[in-house]
């Protein structure tokens, strides 16, 4: 644990040092395997394009976007969009800046960990291609055709269009790769590092005039003030730029880079929301245009804030990251694993490596025993502790499959994004052999979704689109209520928090709902939100926690509405939720008091900040989590 972490975490270290946690030994076999990523690579000598140059001469290193699984078990490399065999072009392109940038990060980190010369050369080739895609304005063209021709306006249309006309996810990822590239090459090739520095400064200048010009300004989103200086209004996109800026500033980057890093990290930190008992449970929201949307892909906000905290020695950044990693991640795991989207109900239950890697990197970025324990539960997704019950990563080939559907079906394709993030995870695990490799059958007991339409009473409404522009109606419909409705619920042996997902509106006379179980009032909700602001839809879908939990073994829930209310779903959260993998169990508490639970094994109890507070007996504390190892 480095001195910066020690300064930031303060008193947490005293507890951890007094009760050192020793994890079971991890496997010693190397997990990282670049074979499939190498298979996706190609070389191209692009035709001249006005304003587009790079370092040196010779072919550029690129990466095919997709790899389709064939009936014979082989893989076929393809591009994005409709293919035209007459011109050998795709509607989008064969290679893209997003994947080239992230693949460069893989090879850079591989070189840092294993010092393999071919990885350094491959990273160099990819960075040369990435900088060729950069325009003189600092922005980046997204797509390139098989012959290297640039395609600034893809079909279907992507925004911004042309792709180098404004800030973008691919500009943020370019900053990530250039920042990590500069950090590596300043030690091995100072001339090339100087070139990367110049291109990175060009990108930062673009962010300064296009994004950071709004620093200190706020957008109103359904009554909440959200920072207006996030890249494409996304904490997710901004987090990937922050990873590169942190590496660059730590390596001696410019004052302008330090200022950009500080301001972007401030914006990300202000996206935290909820509490230990209120949605989204201290998660960092990824999108600055919605207070109802959390998605896993690109959600590298916690690891970015941890990196910024280490570089800038800013406590507030690490505090926000800890809330997300120690608060939201455990509940996400017990609810069924790293789902792709809570919008706000867990609607997109597909799971992809991009989202899993973001969770894993975040846990490892917070260098404390509690997060190391959680990292083991996250990493187990790759090795079979998932909805499919099968490995998603094949260490013998280096393939990571493209995802698991909500009903447990594996997509056996293995494109660039999945392969890249799978390798980033494996590199992180190879660098941390103290992270336990959990194995065995898995089981979840966490957040449940009850569709509002299953009630008796009310009227089911099917809107033209399930997507509202900022959130999504669960099951594509909702229940309109003006009177009393009642649900029959599955039983539970423990009390459950009740979080109705309701549509809040900006009106002086909103609906009110009073929620009851037999003989008990659980709470009353006023369905009002603040001004719409830049939100794409009037109103806001929000899960609101009722004041009193549903008692154990109660299976009836009723709501009485005064005025017409729109109900999307009811979320039920056990006061103690759990995720078991073999003999290891993760317990998460939203109770109001400490409790000892029945569990076999040695327990490590962490509080809401991930600090070790007890060990031995299976104790859980309010807002905290406990790991029991059998």
Secondary structure as GFF3:
##gff-version 3
##sequence-region A 1 630
A	DSSP	alpha_helix	3	9	.	.	.	ID=ss1
A	DSSP	alpha_helix	11	18	.	.	.	ID=ss2
A	DSSP	alpha_helix	35	40	.	.	.	ID=ss3
A	DSSP	beta_strand	41	44	.	.	.	ID=ss4
A	DSSP	beta_strand	60	63	.	.	.	ID=ss5
A	DSSP	beta_strand	66	69	.	.	.	ID=ss6
A	DSSP	beta_strand	75	78	.	.	.	ID=ss7
A	DSSP	beta_strand	83	84	.	.	.	ID=ss8
A	DSSP	beta_strand	89	90	.	.	.	ID=ss9
A	DSSP	beta_strand	95	96	.	.	.	ID=ss10
A	DSSP	alpha_helix	97	114	.	.	.	ID=ss11
A	DSSP	alpha_helix	117	133	.	.	.	ID=ss12
A	DSSP	beta_strand	143	144	.	.	.	ID=ss13
A	DSSP	beta_strand	150	151	.	.	.	ID=ss14
A	DSSP	alpha_helix	169	188	.	.	.	ID=ss15
A	DSSP	alpha_helix	190	210	.	.	.	ID=ss16
A	DSSP	three_ten_helix	212	214	.	.	.	ID=ss17
A	DSSP	beta_strand	218	221	.	.	.	ID=ss18
A	DSSP	beta_strand	224	227	.	.	.	ID=ss19
A	DSSP	three_ten_helix	231	233	.	.	.	ID=ss20
A	DSSP	alpha_helix	235	250	.	.	.	ID=ss21
A	DSSP	alpha_helix	255	269	.	.	.	ID=ss22
A	DSSP	beta_strand	294	295	.	.	.	ID=ss23
A	DSSP	alpha_helix	301	312	.	.	.	ID=ss24
A	DSSP	alpha_helix	315	322	.	.	.	ID=ss25
A	DSSP	pi_helix	323	328	.	.	.	ID=ss26
A	DSSP	alpha_helix	329	334	.	.	.	ID=ss27
A	DSSP	beta_strand	341	342	.	.	.	ID=ss28
A	DSSP	beta_strand	346	348	.	.	.	ID=ss29
A	DSSP	alpha_helix	353	365	.	.	.	ID=ss30
A	DSSP	alpha_helix	369	379	.	.	.	ID=ss31
A	DSSP	three_ten_helix	380	383	.	.	.	ID=ss32
A	DSSP	beta_strand	393	394	.	.	.	ID=ss33
A	DSSP	beta_strand	399	400	.	.	.	ID=ss34
A	DSSP	beta_strand	403	404	.	.	.	ID=ss35
A	DSSP	beta_strand	410	411	.	.	.	ID=ss36
A	DSSP	alpha_helix	416	431	.	.	.	ID=ss37
A	DSSP	beta_strand	442	445	.	.	.	ID=ss38
A	DSSP	beta_strand	448	451	.	.	.	ID=ss39
A	DSSP	three_ten_helix	452	454	.	.	.	ID=ss40
A	DSSP	beta_strand	459	461	.	.	.	ID=ss41
A	DSSP	three_ten_helix	474	476	.	.	.	ID=ss42
A	DSSP	beta_strand	478	481	.	.	.	ID=ss43
A	DSSP	beta_strand	484	488	.	.	.	ID=ss44
A	DSSP	beta_strand	496	504	.	.	.	ID=ss45
A	DSSP	beta_strand	512	517	.	.	.	ID=ss46
A	DSSP	beta_strand	520	526	.	.	.	ID=ss47
A	DSSP	beta_strand	540	545	.	.	.	ID=ss48
A	DSSP	beta_strand	556	562	.	.	.	ID=ss49
A	DSSP	beta_strand	565	574	.	.	.	ID=ss50
A	DSSP	beta_strand	576	581	.	.	.	ID=ss51
A	DSSP	beta_strand	584	589	.	.	.	ID=ss52
A	DSSP	beta_strand	595	596	.	.	.	ID=ss53
A	DSSP	beta_strand	602	606	.	.	.	ID=ss54
A	DSSP	beta_strand	612	616	.	.	.	ID=ss55
A	DSSP	beta_strand	619	620	.	.	.	ID=ss56
A	DSSP	beta_strand	625	629	.	.	.	ID=ss57
###
